[in-house]
Amino acid sequence: MNAVKLDDGRTVAYAEWGDPSGRPLFSLHGTPGCRLNRHPDPRLWSGLGLRVITLDRPGYGRSTPLPGRRVGHAAHDVGAVADALGVERFLVIGGSGGGPHALACAAGLGDRVTACAAVASAAPLTGDEVNGLIGLNQESYRVFAAQGREGMAEFLADLRSAILADPGAAMSGNLSDAPRPDVEWYGRPEVQAVHRESLLEALRPGAQGWVDDAVSVFHDDWGIDLRETPCPVRFWHGDDDRNGPLAAVERLAATIPEARVRIWHGQGHSAPARHMTDILTELIEVAG
């Protein structure tokens, strides 16, 4: 296992993929997830000349928990791993729950981040928007609103137990009311294999990372000022994404100078995986 020891005594575990001599890209996992989250096509990153670095956010996999962390803290840990690897400037991408954390890096690391993509990203929601989410996400928001962090810890601990007991059944159940493109994508054997591996590693030490991810994204204060983002930012999002509505992402994008939103039609929350070559090609181009 590759890991970096931080000044505060914590450990951040990471992995590398793609072209070892390629252009550095930090790819930040969704929620829940870990350093093993990756595209099911192992040739994709090398084909684009990218050296991809993934890491476990605190509490996932082999990274030390950091209870109460905010979204903005991601910039600290990504910067520390980049320092340890001798990487001065890099691209960053985050999907789903990783989207806000990628944005935090873009806003918090100055000119070290040359371009940022937030794909199918989480974003602050209104009450009406919560009602349109898939059932699992609706319940998560409602538990947090009614019971706070303590309620979320109990709720996600139960979900973790179900996933560890039977990952396939748990994943299928959580997709029961998702758009058809999501059901079809996550039903593919190669996708299931990566998803299963990453989920089991992410949740192996407990539900702590998942709880901190959820609470940090639900919190009104992300601990970062996105208005100060200096690099190009691209959002990619589906108009039928039931994990996070397009309208919420458009509001989020409006707070970031010159951010642009690309929209897919009828392709669900899993659209980024099917369009990753296009996303990364544009990210490379706008970074210059």
C-alpha positions in Angstrom: 0.0 0.0 0.0 1.2 3.5 -0.8 0.6 6.1 1.9 1.7 9.5 3.1 2.2 10.4 6.7 0.9 13.9 7.4 2.2 16.5 9.9 -0.8 15.9 12.2 0.0 12.2 12.4 -2.7 11.0 10.1 -2.1 8.6 7.2 -3.5 9.1 3.7 -3.5 6.0 1.4 -3.3 6.5 -2.3 -2.9 4.5 -5.6 -1.6 5.3 -9.0 -2.9 4.3 -12.4 -2.4 5.0 -16.1 0.9 6.3 -17.6 3.6 6.8 -14.8 5.2 9.5 -16.8 2.0 11.2 -17.9 0.2 14.4 -17.0 -0.9 14.2 -13.3 -4.6 14.0 -12.6 -6.1 13.5 -9.1 -9.3 11.6 -9.4 -11.5 11.9 -6.3 -13.9 9.1 -5.5 -17.7 9.3 -4.9 -19.6 8.5 -1.7 -18.9 5.9 -0.4 -15.6 5.1 -2.1 -11.9 4.8 -1.9 -8.6 4.8 -3.8 -9.7 1.7 -5.7 -12.5 3.5 -7.5 -11.6 3.7 -11.2 -13.0 3.4 -14.7 -13.6 -0.2 -15.7 -11.5 0.2 -18.9 -7.9 0.1 -17.7 -6.6 1.5 -21.0 -8.5 4.8 -20.8 -6.1 6.8 -18.7 -2.9 5.5 -20.4 -4.5 6.3 -23.8 -4.9 9.9 -22.8 -1.3 10.2 -21.4 -2.5 10.6 -17.8 -0.9 9.6 -14.5 -3.9 9.2 -12.3 -3.6 9.4 -8.5 -6.5 8.3 -6.3 -6.7 8.4 -2.5 -8.8 7.4 0.4 -10.6 10.3 2.0 -10.3 10.2 5.8 -12.1 7.3 7.4 -12.2 5.2 4.2 -10.0 2.3 3.4 -6.6 2.8 4.9 -6.7 6.6 5.6 -7.0 7.8 9.2 -10.4 9.2 10.1 -10.9 12.9 10.6 -14.2 13.3 12.4 -16.0 16.6 11.6 -14.0 17.3 8.5 -15.4 19.8 6.0 -15.4 19.5 2.2 -12.7 22.1 2.1 -10.2 19.9 3.9 -9.8 17.8 0.8 -7.4 20.5 -0.6 -5.1 19.9 2.4 -4.8 16.1 1.9 -4.6 16.3 -1.9 -1.9 18.9 -1.6 0.0 16.8 0.9 0.0 13.7 -1.4 1.0 15.8 -4.4 3.9 17.2 -2.3 5.0 13.7 -1.3 5.0 12.6 -5.0 6.8 15.6 -6.2 3.8 16.8 -8.3 3.6 20.6 -8.5 0.7 21.1 -10.8 -2.1 18.8 -11.8 -5.7 18.3 -13.0 -8.4 17.3 -10.7 -11.7 15.5 -11.3 -14.4 14.4 -8.8 -17.6 12.4 -9.4 -20.8 12.4 -7.4 -19.7 13.0 -3.7 -16.2 13.6 -5.0 -17.4 16.6 -7.0 -17.5 19.1 -4.1 -14.1 17.8 -2.9 -12.6 18.4 -6.4 -14.0 21.9 -6.3 -12.4 22.5 -2.9 -9.0 21.6 -4.4 -9.6 24.0 -7.3 -10.5 26.8 -4.9 -8.0 26.0 -2.2 -4.7 25.1 -4.0 -4.2 28.3 -6.0 -2.4 27.8 -9.3 -1.4 24.2 -8.5 -4.7 23.0 -10.0 -4.7 23.7 -13.8 -8.3 22.6 -14.4 -11.2 21.0 -12.6 -14.1 18.7 -13.6 -17.1 18.0 -11.3 -19.1 15.2 -12.9 -22.6 14.2 -11.7 -21.6 16.2 -8.7 -23.4 16.6 -5.4 -24.6 20.1 -4.6 -26.7 21.9 -1.9 -30.4 21.0 -2.4 -33.7 22.6 -1.7 -36.5 20.6 0.1 -38.3 20.0 -3.2 -35.2 18.7 -4.8 -34.6 16.2 -2.0 -38.1 14.8 -2.7 -37.0 14.0 -6.3 -33.9 11.9 -5.3 -33.7 8.1 -5.3 -35.1 6.6 -2.1 -31.7 6.0 -0.4 -30.6 9.6 -0.9 -34.0 11.0 0.2 -33.8 9.0 3.4 -30.2 10.1 4.1 -31.2 13.8 3.9 -34.3 13.2 6.1 -32.3 11.3 8.7 -29.7 14.1 8.8 -32.3 16.8 9.1 -34.2 15.0 11.9 -31.3 13.4 13.9 -28.1 15.1 12.8 -24.7 13.4 12.7 -25.7 10.8 15.3 -28.6 9.6 13.3 -26.5 9.5 10.1 -23.9 7.4 11.9 -26.6 4.8 12.9 -28.3 4.9 9.5 -25.1 4.4 7.5 -23.7 1.7 9.8 -26.8 -0.4 9.0 -26.3 0.2 5.3 -22.6 -0.7 5.6 -23.6 -4.0 7.3 -26.0 -4.9 4.5 -23.3 -4.1 1.8 -20.6 -6.1 3.5 -23.0 -9.1 3.9 -24.1 -9.1 0.2 -22.6 -6.3 -2.0 -24.5 -7.4 -5.1 -27.9 -7.5 -3.5 -27.3 -4.2 -1.7 -26.2 -2.4 -4.8 -29.2 -3.7 -6.8 -31.6 -2.7 -4.0 -30.2 0.8 -3.9 -30.8 1.2 -7.7 -34.3 -0.1 -7.6 -35.8 3.4 -8.4 -32.8 4.8 -10.4 -33.1 5.7 -14.1 -32.7 2.8 -16.5 -29.3 3.9 -17.8 -27.9 3.6 -14.3 -29.5 0.2 -13.7 -28.0 -1.0 -17.0 -24.5 0.4 -16.4 -24.1 -0.9 -12.9 -25.4 -4.3 -14.1 -22.4 -4.8 -16.3 -20.0 -7.4 -14.9 -16.8 -5.3 -15.3 -18.5 -2.4 -13.6 -19.8 -4.6 -10.8 -16.3 -6.0 -10.2 -14.7 -2.6 -9.7 -17.6 -1.3 -7.6 -17.6 -4.3 -5.4 -13.9 -4.2 -4.8 -13.9 -0.4 -4.0 -17.0 -0.6 -1.7 -15.6 -3.5 0.3 -12.3 -1.7 0.8 -13.9 1.7 1.5 -16.2 0.3 4.2 -13.8 -2.3 5.6 -12.8 -0.1 8.6 -16.3 1.1 9.4 -18.8 3.7 8.3 -16.8 6.7 9.6 -15.6 7.9 6.1 -19.2 7.7 4.7 -20.6 9.5 7.7 -18.1 12.4 7.4 -18.6 12.6 3.6 -22.3 12.8 3.9 -22.3 15.3 6.8 -19.7 17.5 5.2 -21.6 17.8 1.9 -25.0 18.3 3.7 -23.5 21.0 5.8 -24.3 24.6 4.8 -20.6 25.6 5.1 -18.2 23.6 3.0 -15.2 25.5 4.5 -14.1 26.9 1.2 -14.9 30.0 -0.9 -15.6 28.8 -4.4 -15.7 32.4 -5.6 -12.0 32.4 -5.3 -11.4 29.5 -7.8 -8.7 30.6 -10.2 -8.7 27.7 -12.7 -11.1 26.6 -15.4 -14.0 24.5 -14.0 -16.3 22.2 -16.0 -19.4 20.6 -14.7 -20.9 17.6 -16.5 -24.4 16.5 -15.4 -27.5 14.7 -16.6 -30.9 16.2 -16.8 -32.4 13.1 -15.3 -29.8 12.5 -12.6 -31.8 11.4 -9.5 -28.8 11.3 -7.2 -28.4 15.1 -7.6 -30.7 17.4 -9.7 -29.3 19.5 -12.5 -30.9 22.7 -11.1 -28.8 22.4 -7.9 -25.6 21.9 -9.9 -26.4 25.0 -12.1 -26.8 27.1 -8.9 -23.5 25.8 -7.6 -21.7 26.5 -10.9 -23.1 30.1 -10.9 -20.9 30.8 -7.8 -17.7 29.9 -9.6 -16.1 32.4 -12.0 -16.5 31.3 -15.6 -17.6 27.8 -14.7 -19.4 26.0 -17.5 -22.0 23.2 -17.4 -22.3 20.5 -20.0 -25.6 18.6 -20.0 -26.4 15.1 -21.0 -30.0 14.1 -21.8 -31.6 11.0 -20.4 -28.4 9.3 -19.3 -28.7 9.2 -15.5 -26.1 9.5 -12.8 -23.7 7.0 -14.5 -23.3 9.2 -17.6 -19.7 10.3 -16.7 -18.4 6.8 -17.0 -19.7 6.4 -20.5 -18.3 9.8 -21.5 -15.0 9.9 -19.6 -12.8 10.2 -22.7 -14.7 13.4 -23.7 -14.6 14.8 -20.2 -10.9 14.3 -19.8 -10.0 15.4 -23.3 -11.8 18.7 -22.6 -10.2 19.0 -19.2 -6.7 18.6 -20.8 -7.5 21.2 -23.4 -8.8 23.9 -21.1 -5.8 23.4 -18.8 -3.5 24.3 -21.7 
